[in-house]
Amino acid sequence: MGFDRVKTILDTAIQTWQTTAGNDNPADLSGHGPSFSWSTKANLLAAVGHGKRLIQPEVIGNHRGAEANLIIDLRTGINGPASRMPQGGPYIPDPQIQEIQDWIDGGCLD
């Protein structure tokens, strides 16, 4: 699996979130910072959310993907359930989160 699949999972999550009643449409991600993006692999690897890198370099390619802040944020929330992303749900299904984790474990290949 490559970055295109990861991007599709994240894009679909935001599209689903935006169409859920009570959520912003379009989603306002500016609170994460002006450069927050997953439009490219480089952007995702540099992205910061909640003041922390989404994918820390030290967890890439060594089967520590479960420790990536992105994975924690998608599964449980980096600061607990209230911070789980996307905020308030609907959340990314566990098998798709696992795909992202596997991509990180595999070295974040193109």
C-alpha positions in Angstrom: 0.0 0.0 0.0 1.2 3.5 -0.8 0.6 7.1 0.1 -2.3 7.4 -2.3 -4.4 4.9 -0.2 -3.5 6.8 3.0 -4.6 10.1 1.4 -7.9 8.5 0.2 -8.7 7.2 3.7 -8.0 10.7 5.2 -9.9 12.5 2.5 -12.9 10.2 2.8 -12.9 10.7 6.5 -13.1 14.5 6.2 -15.7 14.3 3.4 -17.8 12.0 5.6 -17.3 14.3 8.6 -18.3 17.4 6.6 -21.6 15.8 5.6 -22.6 14.9 9.1 -25.1 17.2 10.7 -23.6 19.8 13.0 -20.1 19.7 11.5 -18.5 22.5 9.5 -18.6 22.2 5.8 -15.9 22.8 4.7 -13.9 21.5 7.6 -11.8 24.2 9.2 -8.4 22.6 9.9 -6.7 26.0 10.4 -6.5 25.4 14.1 -3.7 22.9 13.4 -1.6 25.5 11.8 -1.1 27.2 8.4 0.9 24.3 7.0 -1.3 21.4 8.2 -2.0 19.2 5.2 -1.9 15.7 3.8 -2.1 16.8 0.2 1.3 15.2 -0.4 3.3 12.6 1.4 5.9 15.3 2.3 3.1 17.5 3.8 1.7 14.6 5.8 5.1 13.7 7.2 5.7 17.3 8.2 2.2 17.9 9.6 1.6 18.9 13.2 -1.6 18.6 15.1 -2.2 19.4 18.8 1.3 20.8 18.8 2.8 17.4 17.9 4.0 15.8 14.6 1.4 13.5 13.3 4.0 10.9 12.2 7.2 11.2 14.2 10.3 10.1 12.2 11.3 7.6 15.0 8.2 5.4 14.4 8.6 5.0 10.7 9.6 1.7 9.2 10.3 -0.2 12.5 6.9 -1.6 13.5 6.2 1.3 15.9 3.4 2.8 13.8 0.9 2.3 16.6 2.9 5.0 18.5 2.5 7.6 15.7 0.4 10.5 17.0 -1.8 10.2 13.9 -2.7 6.6 14.8 -3.3 7.5 18.5 -5.4 10.5 17.5 -7.5 8.4 15.1 -8.0 5.5 17.6 -8.4 7.2 21.0 -7.4 10.8 20.8 -3.9 12.1 21.8 -5.4 13.9 24.8 -8.1 11.4 25.5 -11.5 10.6 23.9 -12.6 14.2 23.6 -9.7 14.9 21.2 -10.2 11.8 19.0 -10.2 12.7 15.3 -12.1 13.6 13.4 -13.6 15.5 16.3 -17.0 14.1 17.4 -17.0 11.5 14.6 -17.9 9.7 12.6 -14.6 8.0 13.0 -12.4 6.2 10.6 -13.1 2.4 10.8 -10.5 0.4 12.7 -9.4 -1.6 9.6 -8.6 1.6 7.7 -6.7 3.0 10.7 -4.7 -0.3 10.6 -4.0 0.3 6.9 -2.4 3.6 7.8 -0.5 2.0 10.7 0.8 -0.7 8.3 1.9 2.0 5.9 3.9 3.7 8.7 5.3 0.4 9.8 6.4 -0.3 6.2 8.4 2.9 5.9 5.7 5.3 4.5 6.3 4.2 0.9 5.0 6.1 -2.1 
